[in-house]
């Protein structure tokens, strides 16, 4: 069996176990149906917001990176930790109620500013 194919199946199983579809939409993260091995030795496992911003997995360490403007930025130390973070964030936002924006007149804002400056409003 090709080790790359085994990894792809393992990756898909890990996503399903964590409760993720391939296109999660959580923080703009979309996972590929099959990780693609790149020439630099990293696996592209998805992208963030746009396909020009790949999410990479370092095969040896298991670290997850974002790639943007030619620079790798560490996202998380393991794929499982990254999936846990996305899962927790998804749970957090789904429990939030919609907050309507406040609307104040200029006079009300001036009063709030004065209270804030005097230390009576935090």
Biopython code that builds the backbone (N, CA, C, O; Angstrom):
import numpy as np
from Bio.PDB.StructureBuilder import StructureBuilder

atoms = [
    (1, "UNK", "N", (0.841, -1.187, 0.000)),
    (1, "UNK", "CA", (0.000, 0.000, 0.000)),
    (1, "UNK", "C", (0.886, 1.250, 0.000)),
    (1, "UNK", "O", (1.872, 1.318, 0.734)),
    (2, "UNK", "N", (0.534, 2.213, -0.809)),
    (2, "UNK", "CA", (1.265, 3.473, -0.878)),
    (2, "UNK", "C", (1.083, 4.224, 0.434)),
    (2, "UNK", "O", (-0.042, 4.404, 0.902)),
    (3, "UNK", "N", (2.208, 4.670, 1.036)),
    (3, "UNK", "CA", (2.113, 5.344, 2.338)),
    (3, "UNK", "C", (1.346, 6.656, 2.227)),
    (3, "UNK", "O", (0.704, 7.078, 3.188)),
    (4, "UNK", "N", (1.408, 7.308, 1.060)),
    (4, "UNK", "CA", (0.677, 8.554, 0.864)),
    (4, "UNK", "C", (-0.830, 8.287, 0.889)),
    (4, "UNK", "O", (-1.592, 9.071, 1.454)),
    (5, "UNK", "N", (-1.252, 7.192, 0.284)),
    (5, "UNK", "CA", (-2.672, 6.839, 0.284)),
    (5, "UNK", "C", (-3.123, 6.510, 1.697)),
    (5, "UNK", "O", (-4.208, 6.920, 2.110)),
    (6, "UNK", "N", (-2.301, 5.772, 2.447)),
    (6, "UNK", "CA", (-2.625, 5.457, 3.837)),
    (6, "UNK", "C", (-2.773, 6.722, 4.669)),
    (6, "UNK", "O", (-3.666, 6.824, 5.510)),
    (7, "UNK", "N", (-1.894, 7.678, 4.427)),
    (7, "UNK", "CA", (-1.966, 8.950, 5.138)),
    (7, "UNK", "C", (-3.255, 9.685, 4.784)),
    (7, "UNK", "O", (-3.898, 10.270, 5.655)),
    (8, "UNK", "N", (-3.632, 9.656, 3.505)),
    (8, "UNK", "CA", (-4.854, 10.340, 3.077)),
    (8, "UNK", "C", (-6.084, 9.748, 3.754)),
    (8, "UNK", "O", (-6.974, 10.483, 4.182)),
    (9, "UNK", "N", (-6.134, 8.435, 3.851)),
    (9, "UNK", "CA", (-7.263, 7.780, 4.524)),
    (9, "UNK", "C", (-7.266, 8.110, 6.012)),
    (9, "UNK", "O", (-8.319, 8.369, 6.594)),
    (10, "UNK", "N", (-6.087, 8.101, 6.624)),
    (10, "UNK", "CA", (-5.952, 8.433, 8.039)),
    (10, "UNK", "C", (-6.391, 9.881, 8.303)),
    (10, "UNK", "O", (-7.047, 10.175, 9.302)),
    (11, "UNK", "N", (-6.015, 10.771, 7.387)),
    (11, "UNK", "CA", (-6.373, 12.181, 7.498)),
    (11, "UNK", "C", (-7.898, 12.344, 7.439)),
    (11, "UNK", "O", (-8.486, 13.040, 8.267)),
    (12, "UNK", "N", (-8.522, 11.708, 6.469)),
    (12, "UNK", "CA", (-9.985, 11.786, 6.329)),
    (12, "UNK", "C", (-10.669, 11.220, 7.569)),
    (12, "UNK", "O", (-11.657, 11.784, 8.042)),
    (13, "UNK", "N", (-10.154, 10.113, 8.099)),
    (13, "UNK", "CA", (-10.729, 9.516, 9.315)),
    (13, "UNK", "C", (-10.600, 10.464, 10.503)),
    (13, "UNK", "O", (-11.529, 10.595, 11.300)),
    (14, "UNK", "N", (-9.444, 11.126, 10.622)),
    (14, "UNK", "CA", (-9.208, 12.064, 11.714)),
    (14, "UNK", "C", (-10.184, 13.238, 11.638)),
    (14, "UNK", "O", (-10.731, 13.660, 12.657)),
    (15, "UNK", "N", (-10.400, 13.761, 10.438)),
    (15, "UNK", "CA", (-11.354, 14.862, 10.272)),
    (15, "UNK", "C", (-12.764, 14.441, 10.657)),
    (15, "UNK", "O", (-13.467, 15.163, 11.363)),
    (16, "UNK", "N", (-13.171, 13.265, 10.187)),
    (16, "UNK", "CA", (-14.516, 12.767, 10.517)),
    (16, "UNK", "C", (-14.660, 12.554, 12.027)),
    (16, "UNK", "O", (-15.688, 12.904, 12.606)),
    (17, "UNK", "N", (-13.652, 11.990, 12.654)),
    (17, "UNK", "CA", (-13.697, 11.736, 14.099)),
    (17, "UNK", "C", (-13.801, 13.042, 14.885)),
    (17, "UNK", "O", (-14.423, 13.085, 15.947)),
    (18, "UNK", "N", (-13.187, 14.109, 14.355)),
    (18, "UNK", "CA", (-13.239, 15.409, 15.027)),
    (18, "UNK", "C", (-14.531, 16.157, 14.684)),
    (18, "UNK", "O", (-14.773, 17.250, 15.195)),
    (19, "UNK", "N", (-15.359, 15.562, 13.816)),
    (19, "UNK", "CA", (-16.640, 16.179, 13.478)),
    (19, "UNK", "C", (-16.552, 17.238, 12.405)),
    (19, "UNK", "O", (-17.382, 18.146, 12.365)),
    (20, "UNK", "N", (-15.562, 17.143, 11.533)),
    (20, "UNK", "CA", (-15.400, 18.143, 10.482)),
    (20, "UNK", "C", (-15.711, 17.570, 9.120)),
    (20, "UNK", "O", (-15.288, 16.468, 8.769)),
    (21, "UNK", "N", (-16.464, 18.348, 8.361)),
    (21, "UNK", "CA", (-16.592, 18.084, 6.941)),
    (21, "UNK", "C", (-15.341, 18.676, 6.307)),
    (21, "UNK", "O", (-14.585, 19.379, 6.978)),
    (22, "UNK", "N", (-15.116, 18.410, 5.060)),
    (22, "UNK", "CA", (-13.904, 18.919, 4.439)),
    (22, "UNK", "C", (-13.929, 20.437, 4.316)),
    (22, "UNK", "O", (-12.896, 21.092, 4.451)),
    (23, "UNK", "N", (-15.096, 20.989, 4.064)),
    (23, "UNK", "CA", (-15.210, 22.444, 3.949)),
    (23, "UNK", "C", (-15.901, 22.938, 5.211)),
    (23, "UNK", "O", (-17.128, 23.029, 5.248)),
    (24, "UNK", "N", (-15.130, 23.258, 6.242)),
    (24, "UNK", "CA", (-15.726, 23.580, 7.528)),
    (24, "UNK", "C", (-16.245, 24.999, 7.610)),
    (24, "UNK", "O", (-17.263, 25.251, 8.255)),
    (25, "UNK", "N", (-15.567, 25.922, 6.971)),
    (25, "UNK", "CA", (-15.964, 27.313, 7.078)),
    (25, "UNK", "C", (-15.586, 27.943, 8.406)),
    (25, "UNK", "O", (-15.759, 29.150, 8.574)),
    (26, "UNK", "N", (-15.074, 27.168, 9.358)),
    (26, "UNK", "CA", (-14.667, 27.718, 10.649)),
    (26, "UNK", "C", (-13.385, 28.501, 10.435)),
    (26, "UNK", "O", (-12.363, 27.934, 10.047)),
    (27, "UNK", "N", (-13.435, 29.794, 10.685)),
    (27, "UNK", "CA", (-12.297, 30.690, 10.486)),
    (27, "UNK", "C", (-11.740, 30.620, 9.066)),
    (27, "UNK", "O", (-10.556, 30.865, 8.836)),
    (28, "UNK", "N", (-12.610, 30.284, 8.125)),
    (28, "UNK", "CA", (-12.195, 30.234, 6.730)),
    (28, "UNK", "C", (-11.384, 29.019, 6.351)),
    (28, "UNK", "O", (-10.836, 28.968, 5.250)),
    (29, "UNK", "N", (-11.290, 28.033, 7.233)),
    (29, "UNK", "CA", (-10.475, 26.845, 6.976)),
    (29, "UNK", "C", (-11.264, 25.836, 6.149)),
    (29, "UNK", "O", (-12.377, 25.450, 6.507)),
    (30, "UNK", "N", (-10.668, 25.421, 5.043)),
    (30, "UNK", "CA", (-11.245, 24.385, 4.192)),
    (30, "UNK", "C", (-10.195, 23.292, 4.035)),
    (30, "UNK", "O", (-9.051, 23.569, 3.677)),
    (31, "UNK", "N", (-10.588, 22.061, 4.302)),
    (31, "UNK", "CA", (-9.654, 20.941, 4.172)),
    (31, "UNK", "C", (-9.782, 20.316, 2.795)),
    (31, "UNK", "O", (-10.871, 20.280, 2.224)),
    (32, "UNK", "N", (-8.669, 19.824, 2.261)),
    (32, "UNK", "CA", (-8.680, 19.122, 0.981)),
    (32, "UNK", "C", (-9.222, 17.715, 1.183)),
    (32, "UNK", "O", (-9.099, 17.151, 2.270)),
    (33, "UNK", "N", (-9.820, 17.145, 0.142)),
    (33, "UNK", "CA", (-10.320, 15.773, 0.254)),
    (33, "UNK", "C", (-9.164, 14.794, 0.398)),
    (33, "UNK", "O", (-9.301, 13.750, 1.035)),
    (34, "UNK", "N", (-8.024, 15.137, -0.199)),
    (34, "UNK", "CA", (-6.830, 14.300, -0.074)),
    (34, "UNK", "C", (-5.618, 15.223, 0.066)),
    (34, "UNK", "O", (-5.372, 16.047, -0.814)),
    (35, "UNK", "N", (-4.865, 15.101, 1.145)),
    (35, "UNK", "CA", (-3.669, 15.933, 1.314)),
    (35, "UNK", "C", (-2.715, 15.741, 0.131)),
    (35, "UNK", "O", (-2.559, 14.632, -0.379)),
    (36, "UNK", "N", (-2.092, 16.819, -0.289)),
    (36, "UNK", "CA", (-1.184, 16.772, -1.434)),
    (36, "UNK", "C", (0.247, 16.984, -0.954)),
    (36, "UNK", "O", (0.554, 17.975, -0.291)),
    (37, "UNK", "N", (1.121, 16.033, -1.300)),
    (37, "UNK", "CA", (2.529, 16.176, -0.927)),
    (37, "UNK", "C", (3.186, 17.186, -1.858)),
    (37, "UNK", "O", (3.079, 17.089, -3.080)),
    (38, "UNK", "N", (3.861, 18.147, -1.264)),
    (38, "UNK", "CA", (4.521, 19.209, -2.019)),
    (38, "UNK", "C", (5.996, 18.881, -2.213)),
    (38, "UNK", "O", (6.537, 18.001, -1.543)),
    (39, "UNK", "N", (6.632, 19.583, -3.121)),
    (39, "UNK", "CA", (8.056, 19.369, -3.404)),
    (39, "UNK", "C", (8.937, 19.672, -2.194)),
    (39, "UNK", "O", (10.025, 19.110, -2.063)),
    (40, "UNK", "N", (8.470, 20.565, -1.302)),
    (40, "UNK", "CA", (9.273, 20.928, -0.127)),
    (40, "UNK", "C", (9.113, 19.941, 1.035)),
    (40, "UNK", "O", (9.654, 20.163, 2.119)),
    (41, "UNK", "N", (8.361, 18.841, 0.805)),
    (41, "UNK", "CA", (8.204, 17.811, 1.832)),
    (41, "UNK", "C", (7.004, 17.999, 2.743)),
    (41, "UNK", "O", (6.691, 17.109, 3.533)),
    (42, "UNK", "N", (6.338, 19.115, 2.655)),
    (42, "UNK", "CA", (5.132, 19.360, 3.450)),
    (42, "UNK", "C", (3.924, 18.796, 2.720)),
    (42, "UNK", "O", (3.938, 18.641, 1.499)),
    (43, "UNK", "N", (2.876, 18.491, 3.483)),
    (43, "UNK", "CA", (1.608, 18.101, 2.891)),
    (43, "UNK", "C", (0.666, 19.294, 2.975)),
    (43, "UNK", "O", (0.501, 19.886, 4.042)),
    (44, "UNK", "N", (0.052, 19.643, 1.857)),
    (44, "UNK", "CA", (-0.996, 20.658, 1.923)),
    (44, "UNK", "C", (-2.272, 19.937, 2.310)),
    (44, "UNK", "O", (-2.753, 19.063, 1.588)),
    (45, "UNK", "N", (-2.821, 20.320, 3.478)),
    (45, "UNK", "CA", (-4.019, 19.658, 3.986)),
    (45, "UNK", "C", (-5.265, 20.514, 3.796)),
    (45, "UNK", "O", (-6.386, 20.045, 3.993)),
    (46, "UNK", "N", (-5.062, 21.766, 3.413)),
    (46, "UNK", "CA", (-6.202, 22.648, 3.210)),
    (46, "UNK", "C", (-5.738, 24.047, 2.899)),
    (46, "UNK", "O", (-4.592, 24.278, 2.514)),
    (47, "UNK", "N", (-6.657, 24.975, 3.076)),
    (47, "UNK", "CA", (-6.317, 26.379, 2.870)),
    (47, "UNK", "C", (-7.183, 27.235, 3.778)),
    (47, "UNK", "O", (-8.189, 26.785, 4.326)),
    (48, "UNK", "N", (-6.761, 28.481, 3.919)),
    (48, "UNK", "CA", (-7.484, 29.416, 4.771)),
    (48, "UNK", "C", (-8.005, 30.549, 3.897)),
    (48, "UNK", "O", (-7.222, 31.302, 3.318)),
    (49, "UNK", "N", (-9.315, 30.671, 3.802)),
    (49, "UNK", "CA", (-10.039, 31.695, 3.049)),
    (49, "UNK", "C", (-9.890, 31.561, 1.546)),
    (49, "UNK", "O", (-10.873, 31.731, 0.826)),
    (50, "UNK", "N", (-8.703, 31.264, 1.045)),
    (50, "UNK", "CA", (-8.489, 31.218, -0.393)),
    (50, "UNK", "C", (-7.395, 30.193, -0.692)),
    (50, "UNK", "O", (-6.496, 29.976, 0.121)),
    (51, "UNK", "N", (-7.481, 29.578, -1.848)),
    (51, "UNK", "CA", (-6.505, 28.538, -2.200)),
    (51, "UNK", "C", (-5.070, 29.052, -2.279)),
    (51, "UNK", "O", (-4.128, 28.260, -2.269)),
    (52, "UNK", "N", (-4.897, 30.365, -2.358)),
    (52, "UNK", "CA", (-3.545, 30.939, -2.366)),
    (52, "UNK", "C", (-2.930, 30.995, -0.970)),
    (52, "UNK", "O", (-1.782, 31.413, -0.820)),
    (53, "UNK", "N", (-3.684, 30.575, 0.061)),
    (53, "UNK", "CA", (-3.194, 30.572, 1.444)),
    (53, "UNK", "C", (-3.266, 29.153, 2.006)),
    (53, "UNK", "O", (-4.139, 28.846, 2.818)),
    (54, "UNK", "N", (-2.347, 28.290, 1.571)),
    (54, "UNK", "CA", (-2.402, 26.889, 1.980)),
    (54, "UNK", "C", (-2.106, 26.668, 3.463)),
    (54, "UNK", "O", (-1.391, 27.437, 4.105)),
    (55, "UNK", "N", (-2.680, 25.597, 3.971)),
    (55, "UNK", "CA", (-2.374, 25.106, 5.313)),
    (55, "UNK", "C", (-1.554, 23.840, 5.115)),
    (55, "UNK", "O", (-1.964, 22.919, 4.408)),
    (56, "UNK", "N", (-0.393, 23.813, 5.751)),
    (56, "UNK", "CA", (0.565, 22.736, 5.532)),
    (56, "UNK", "C", (0.789, 21.921, 6.795)),
    (56, "UNK", "O", (0.706, 22.429, 7.914)),
    (57, "UNK", "N", (1.073, 20.653, 6.586)),
    (57, "UNK", "CA", (1.430, 19.746, 7.675)),
    (57, "UNK", "C", (2.858, 19.283, 7.433)),
    (57, "UNK", "O", (3.179, 18.753, 6.369)),
    (58, "UNK", "N", (3.710, 19.487, 8.428)),
    (58, "UNK", "CA", (5.082, 19.011, 8.343)),
    (58, "UNK", "C", (5.076, 17.535, 8.728)),
    (58, "UNK", "O", (4.693, 17.172, 9.840)),
    (59, "UNK", "N", (5.503, 16.696, 7.797)),
    (59, "UNK", "CA", (5.386, 15.251, 7.985)),
    (59, "UNK", "C", (6.140, 14.734, 9.206)),
    (59, "UNK", "O", (5.603, 13.915, 9.951)),
    (60, "UNK", "N", (7.361, 15.189, 9.426)),
    (60, "UNK", "CA", (8.168, 14.643, 10.514)),
    (60, "UNK", "C", (7.698, 15.092, 11.897)),
    (60, "UNK", "O", (7.612, 14.282, 12.820)),
    (61, "UNK", "N", (7.399, 16.368, 12.035)),
    (61, "UNK", "CA", (7.037, 16.890, 13.357)),
    (61, "UNK", "C", (5.533, 16.874, 13.617)),
    (61, "UNK", "O", (5.102, 16.846, 14.770)),
    (62, "UNK", "N", (4.732, 16.891, 12.549)),
    (62, "UNK", "CA", (3.286, 16.964, 12.708)),
    (62, "UNK", "C", (2.782, 18.377, 12.937)),
    (62, "UNK", "O", (1.595, 18.578, 13.193)),
    (63, "UNK", "N", (3.678, 19.369, 12.848)),
    (63, "UNK", "CA", (3.272, 20.764, 13.058)),
    (63, "UNK", "C", (2.445, 21.257, 11.880)),
    (63, "UNK", "O", (2.641, 20.835, 10.741)),
    (64, "UNK", "N", (1.514, 22.162, 12.179)),
    (64, "UNK", "CA", (0.631, 22.726, 11.162)),
    (64, "UNK", "C", (1.039, 24.183, 10.939)),
    (64, "UNK", "O", (1.208, 24.948, 11.890)),
    (65, "UNK", "N", (1.192, 24.550, 9.669)),
    (65, "UNK", "CA", (1.616, 25.893, 9.297)),
    (65, "UNK", "C", (0.633, 26.516, 8.313)),
    (65, "UNK", "O", (-0.047, 25.813, 7.565)),
    (66, "UNK", "N", (0.569, 27.835, 8.325)),
    (66, "UNK", "CA", (-0.109, 28.592, 7.278)),
    (66, "UNK", "C", (0.996, 29.166, 6.404)),
    (66, "UNK", "O", (2.069, 29.520, 6.893)),
    (67, "UNK", "N", (0.727, 29.253, 5.121)),
    (67, "UNK", "CA", (1.698, 29.814, 4.205)),
    (67, "UNK", "C", (1.069, 31.022, 3.531)),
    (67, "UNK", "O", (0.057, 30.910, 2.839)),
    (68, "UNK", "N", (1.679, 32.167, 3.739)),
    (68, "UNK", "CA", (1.180, 33.388, 3.122)),
    (68, "UNK", "C", (2.334, 34.307, 2.826)),
    (68, "UNK", "O", (3.234, 34.471, 3.650)),
    (69, "UNK", "N", (2.316, 34.907, 1.660)),
    (69, "UNK", "CA", (3.364, 35.828, 1.237)),
    (69, "UNK", "C", (4.740, 35.174, 1.327)),
    (69, "UNK", "O", (5.728, 35.832, 1.653)),
    (70, "UNK", "N", (4.796, 33.881, 1.037)),
    (70, "UNK", "CA", (6.059, 33.166, 1.026)),
    (70, "UNK", "C", (6.621, 32.792, 2.385)),
    (70, "UNK", "O", (7.713, 32.228, 2.464)),
    (71, "UNK", "N", (5.895, 33.095, 3.466)),
    (71, "UNK", "CA", (6.379, 32.794, 4.811)),
    (71, "UNK", "C", (5.493, 31.745, 5.468)),
    (71, "UNK", "O", (4.267, 31.786, 5.365)),
    (72, "UNK", "N", (6.148, 30.800, 6.150)),
    (72, "UNK", "CA", (5.405, 29.811, 6.933)),
    (72, "UNK", "C", (5.205, 30.361, 8.341)),
    (72, "UNK", "O", (6.138, 30.858, 8.970)),
    (73, "UNK", "N", (3.973, 30.261, 8.817)),
    (73, "UNK", "CA", (3.644, 30.713, 10.167)),
    (73, "UNK", "C", (3.042, 29.520, 10.915)),
    (73, "UNK", "O", (2.092, 28.896, 10.443)),
    (74, "UNK", "N", (3.601, 29.214, 12.077)),
    (74, "UNK", "CA", (3.115, 28.092, 12.878)),
    (74, "UNK", "C", (1.680, 28.350, 13.336)),
    (74, "UNK", "O", (1.391, 29.379, 13.948)),
    (75, "UNK", "N", (0.791, 27.416, 13.038)),
    (75, "UNK", "CA", (-0.592, 27.502, 13.504)),
    (75, "UNK", "C", (-0.739, 26.705, 14.793)),
    (75, "UNK", "O", (-1.294, 27.194, 15.777)),
    (76, "UNK", "N", (-0.236, 25.474, 14.779)),
    (76, "UNK", "CA", (-0.337, 24.631, 15.958)),
    (76, "UNK", "C", (0.733, 23.553, 15.912)),
    (76, "UNK", "O", (1.282, 23.257, 14.851)),
    (77, "UNK", "N", (1.028, 22.965, 17.073)),
    (77, "UNK", "CA", (2.112, 21.988, 17.151)),
    (77, "UNK", "C", (1.710, 20.596, 16.672)),
    (77, "UNK", "O", (2.578, 19.780, 16.361)),
    (78, "UNK", "N", (0.414, 20.312, 16.607)),
    (78, "UNK", "CA", (-0.054, 19.037, 16.060)),
    (78, "UNK", "C", (-1.360, 19.255, 15.315)),
    (78, "UNK", "O", (-2.090, 20.211, 15.576)),
    (79, "UNK", "N", (-1.640, 18.354, 14.386)),
    (79, "UNK", "CA", (-2.904, 18.428, 13.642)),
    (79, "UNK", "C", (-4.080, 18.244, 14.593)),
    (79, "UNK", "O", (-5.094, 18.931, 14.471)),
    (80, "UNK", "N", (-3.947, 17.320, 15.537)),
    (80, "UNK", "CA", (-5.042, 17.084, 16.484)),
    (80, "UNK", "C", (-5.328, 18.338, 17.316)),
    (80, "UNK", "O", (-6.488, 18.667, 17.562)),
    (81, "UNK", "N", (-4.288, 19.028, 17.743)),
    (81, "UNK", "CA", (-4.481, 20.263, 18.512)),
    (81, "UNK", "C", (-5.169, 21.327, 17.666)),
    (81, "UNK", "O", (-6.015, 22.069, 18.166)),
    (82, "UNK", "N", (-4.812, 21.405, 16.391)),
    (82, "UNK", "CA", (-5.445, 22.356, 15.483)),
    (82, "UNK", "C", (-6.925, 22.033, 15.324)),
    (82, "UNK", "O", (-7.770, 22.927, 15.369)),
    (83, "UNK", "N", (-7.232, 20.760, 15.139)),
    (83, "UNK", "CA", (-8.638, 20.339, 15.006)),
    (83, "UNK", "C", (-9.410, 20.602, 16.295)),
    (83, "UNK", "O", (-10.568, 21.018, 16.256)),
    (84, "UNK", "N", (-8.765, 20.358, 17.442)),
    (84, "UNK", "CA", (-9.417, 20.650, 18.728)),
    (84, "UNK", "C", (-9.736, 22.131, 18.837)),
    (84, "UNK", "O", (-10.834, 22.503, 19.250)),
    (85, "UNK", "N", (-8.766, 22.991, 18.463)),
    (85, "UNK", "CA", (-8.990, 24.427, 18.509)),
    (85, "UNK", "C", (-10.182, 24.808, 17.643)),
    (85, "UNK", "O", (-11.070, 25.533, 18.094)),
    (86, "UNK", "N", (-10.210, 24.324, 16.396)),
    (86, "UNK", "CA", (-11.326, 24.651, 15.498)),
    (86, "UNK", "C", (-12.657, 24.172, 16.069)),
    (86, "UNK", "O", (-13.673, 24.859, 15.967)),
    (87, "UNK", "N", (-12.638, 22.992, 16.667)),
    (87, "UNK", "CA", (-13.849, 22.435, 17.256)),
    (87, "UNK", "C", (-14.339, 23.291, 18.428)),
    (87, "UNK", "O", (-15.531, 23.583, 18.532)),
    (88, "UNK", "N", (-13.422, 23.689, 19.301)),
    (88, "UNK", "CA", (-13.789, 24.534, 20.442)),
    (88, "UNK", "C", (-14.303, 25.885, 19.971)),
    (88, "UNK", "O", (-15.278, 26.408, 20.512)),
    (89, "UNK", "N", (-13.645, 26.451, 18.960)),
    (89, "UNK", "CA", (-14.067, 27.750, 18.441)),
    (89, "UNK", "C", (-15.457, 27.643, 17.823)),
    (89, "UNK", "O", (-16.309, 28.508, 18.026)),
    (90, "UNK", "N", (-15.673, 26.571, 17.068)),
    (90, "UNK", "CA", (-16.988, 26.340, 16.435)),
    (90, "UNK", "C", (-18.072, 26.229, 17.509)),
    (90, "UNK", "O", (-19.153, 26.798, 17.357)),
    (91, "UNK", "N", (-17.795, 25.506, 18.585)),
    (91, "UNK", "CA", (-18.732, 25.377, 19.703)),
    (91, "UNK", "C", (-19.011, 26.724, 20.346)),
    (91, "UNK", "O", (-20.153, 27.055, 20.665)),
    (92, "UNK", "N", (-17.947, 27.495, 20.531)),
    (92, "UNK", "CA", (-18.082, 28.798, 21.170)),
    (92, "UNK", "C", (-18.991, 29.703, 20.347)),
    (92, "UNK", "O", (-19.901, 30.336, 20.883)),
    (93, "UNK", "N", (-18.735, 29.760, 19.030)),
    (93, "UNK", "CA", (-19.554, 30.692, 18.244)),
    (93, "UNK", "C", (-20.969, 30.206, 18.064)),
    (93, "UNK", "O", (-21.885, 31.020, 17.949)),
    (94, "UNK", "N", (-21.173, 28.932, 18.037)),
    (94, "UNK", "CA", (-22.551, 28.439, 17.863)),
    (94, "UNK", "C", (-23.381, 28.724, 19.112)),
    (94, "UNK", "O", (-24.607, 28.784, 19.025)),
    (95, "UNK", "N", (-22.749, 28.899, 20.263)),
    (95, "UNK", "CA", (-23.463, 29.190, 21.503)),
    (95, "UNK", "C", (-23.709, 30.674, 21.715)),
    (95, "UNK", "O", (-24.407, 31.064, 22.651)),
    (96, "UNK", "N", (-23.142, 31.496, 20.855)),
    (96, "UNK", "CA", (-23.306, 32.937, 21.008)),
    (96, "UNK", "C", (-24.639, 33.382, 20.441)),
    (96, "UNK", "O", (-25.083, 32.899, 19.399)),
    (97, "UNK", "N", (-25.255, 34.290, 21.130)),
    (97, "UNK", "CA", (-26.476, 34.871, 20.570)),
    (97, "UNK", "C", (-26.059, 36.085, 19.752)),
    (97, "UNK", "O", (-25.013, 36.689, 19.987)),
    (98, "UNK", "N", (-26.885, 36.417, 18.810)),
    (98, "UNK", "CA", (-26.570, 37.562, 17.970)),
    (98, "UNK", "C", (-26.719, 38.839, 18.787)),
    (98, "UNK", "O", (-27.732, 39.051, 19.453)),
    (99, "UNK", "N", (-25.717, 39.668, 18.729)),
    (99, "UNK", "CA", (-25.736, 40.929, 19.452)),
    (99, "UNK", "C", (-26.029, 42.041, 18.452)),
    (99, "UNK", "O", (-25.337, 42.190, 17.445)),
    (100, "UNK", "N", (-27.057, 42.810, 18.745)),
    (100, "UNK", "CA", (-27.401, 43.910, 17.857)),
    (100, "UNK", "C", (-26.500, 45.098, 18.175)),
    (100, "UNK", "O", (-26.232, 45.386, 19.341)),
    (101, "UNK", "N", (-26.040, 45.778, 17.145)),
    (101, "UNK", "CA", (-25.174, 46.933, 17.391)),
    (101, "UNK", "C", (-25.929, 48.050, 18.102)),
    (101, "UNK", "O", (-27.099, 48.306, 17.817)),
    (102, "UNK", "N", (-25.244, 48.707, 19.028)),
    (102, "UNK", "CA", (-25.855, 49.817, 19.762)),
    (102, "UNK", "C", (-25.845, 51.061, 18.892)),
    (102, "UNK", "O", (-24.954, 51.256, 18.066)),
    (103, "UNK", "N", (-26.839, 51.887, 19.091)),
    (103, "UNK", "CA", (-26.930, 53.133, 18.345)),
    (103, "UNK", "C", (-27.111, 54.269, 19.347)),
    (103, "UNK", "O", (-28.055, 54.261, 20.137)),
    (104, "UNK", "N", (-26.202, 55.248, 19.314)),
    (104, "UNK", "CA", (-26.242, 56.369, 20.253)),
    (104, "UNK", "C", (-26.240, 57.684, 19.483)),
    (104, "UNK", "O", (-25.695, 57.793, 18.385)),
    (105, "UNK", "N", (-26.855, 58.650, 20.085)),
    (105, "UNK", "CA", (-26.802, 60.002, 19.520)),
    (105, "UNK", "C", (-25.444, 60.605, 19.885)),
    (105, "UNK", "O", (-24.730, 60.070, 20.733)),
    (106, "UNK", "N", (-25.094, 61.722, 19.242)),
    (106, "UNK", "CA", (-23.834, 62.404, 19.541)),
    (106, "UNK", "C", (-23.798, 62.843, 21.000)),
    (106, "UNK", "O", (-22.756, 62.759, 21.650)),
    (107, "UNK", "N", (-24.924, 63.308, 21.512)),
    (107, "UNK", "CA", (-25.000, 63.754, 22.906)),
    (107, "UNK", "C", (-24.764, 62.588, 23.869)),
    (107, "UNK", "O", (-24.031, 62.726, 24.848)),
    (108, "UNK", "N", (-25.386, 61.442, 23.589)),
    (108, "UNK", "CA", (-25.197, 60.259, 24.443)),
    (108, "UNK", "C", (-23.735, 59.795, 24.417)),
    (108, "UNK", "O", (-23.182, 59.413, 25.448)),
    (109, "UNK", "N", (-23.124, 59.832, 23.249)),
    (109, "UNK", "CA", (-21.722, 59.424, 23.152)),
    (109, "UNK", "C", (-20.822, 60.386, 23.926)),
    (109, "UNK", "O", (-19.861, 59.959, 24.566)),
    (110, "UNK", "N", (-21.126, 61.662, 23.869)),
    (110, "UNK", "CA", (-20.339, 62.650, 24.606)),
    (110, "UNK", "C", (-20.443, 62.392, 26.106)),
    (110, "UNK", "O", (-19.447, 62.485, 26.823)),
    (111, "UNK", "N", (-21.658, 62.066, 26.585)),
    (111, "UNK", "CA", (-21.861, 61.759, 28.003)),
    (111, "UNK", "C", (-21.063, 60.519, 28.404)),
    (111, "UNK", "O", (-20.424, 60.499, 29.456)),
    (112, "UNK", "N", (-21.102, 59.488, 27.559)),
    (112, "UNK", "CA", (-20.355, 58.259, 27.848)),
    (112, "UNK", "C", (-18.846, 58.543, 27.879)),
    (112, "UNK", "O", (-18.126, 58.022, 28.731)),
    (113, "UNK", "N", (-18.388, 59.360, 26.958)),
    (113, "UNK", "CA", (-16.972, 59.718, 26.917)),
    (113, "UNK", "C", (-16.556, 60.435, 28.200)),
    (113, "UNK", "O", (-15.500, 60.146, 28.761)),
    (114, "UNK", "N", (-17.371, 61.349, 28.651)),
    (114, "UNK", "CA", (-17.068, 62.083, 29.887)),
    (114, "UNK", "C", (-17.048, 61.138, 31.089)),
    (114, "UNK", "O", (-16.171, 61.248, 31.946)),
    (115, "UNK", "N", (-18.002, 60.216, 31.158)),
    (115, "UNK", "CA", (-18.028, 59.233, 32.243)),
    (115, "UNK", "C", (-16.774, 58.367, 32.203)),
    (115, "UNK", "O", (-16.177, 58.076, 33.240)),
    (116, "UNK", "N", (-16.384, 57.962, 31.011)),
    (116, "UNK", "CA", (-15.213, 57.113, 30.851)),
    (116, "UNK", "C", (-13.946, 57.857, 31.301)),
    (116, "UNK", "O", (-13.120, 57.309, 32.032)),
    (117, "UNK", "N", (-13.809, 59.101, 30.855)),
    (117, "UNK", "CA", (-12.644, 59.905, 31.227)),
    (117, "UNK", "C", (-12.548, 60.124, 32.730)),
    (117, "UNK", "O", (-11.456, 60.173, 33.296)),
    (118, "UNK", "N", (-13.705, 60.255, 33.367)),
    (118, "UNK", "CA", (-13.704, 60.498, 34.826)),
    (118, "UNK", "C", (-13.524, 59.200, 35.630)),
    (118, "UNK", "O", (-13.388, 59.238, 36.852)),
    (119, "UNK", "N", (-13.523, 58.068, 34.942)),
    (119, "UNK", "CA", (-13.328, 56.779, 35.630)),
    (119, "UNK", "C", (-14.607, 56.175, 36.162)),
    (119, "UNK", "O", (-14.563, 55.167, 36.867)),
    (120, "UNK", "N", (-15.743, 56.763, 35.842)),
    (120, "UNK", "CA", (-17.017, 56.238, 36.346)),
    (120, "UNK", "C", (-17.657, 55.251, 35.389)),
    (120, "UNK", "O", (-18.711, 54.692, 35.692)),
    (121, "UNK", "N", (-17.042, 55.028, 34.247)),
    (121, "UNK", "CA", (-17.549, 54.064, 33.266)),
    (121, "UNK", "C", (-16.374, 53.250, 32.774)),
    (121, "UNK", "O", (-15.358, 53.800, 32.348)),
    (122, "UNK", "N", (-16.513, 51.943, 32.833)),
    (122, "UNK", "CA", (-15.434, 51.069, 32.367)),
    (122, "UNK", "C", (-15.778, 50.475, 31.046)),
    (122, "UNK", "O", (-14.991, 49.709, 30.489)),
]
sb = StructureBuilder()
sb.init_structure("model")
sb.init_model(0)
sb.init_chain("A")
sb.init_seg("    ")
for serial, (resi, resn, name, xyz) in enumerate(atoms, 1):
    if name == "N":
        sb.init_residue(resn, " ", resi, " ")
    sb.init_atom(name, np.array(xyz, "f"), 0.0, 1.0, " ", f" {name:<3s}", serial, name[0])
structure = sb.get_structure()
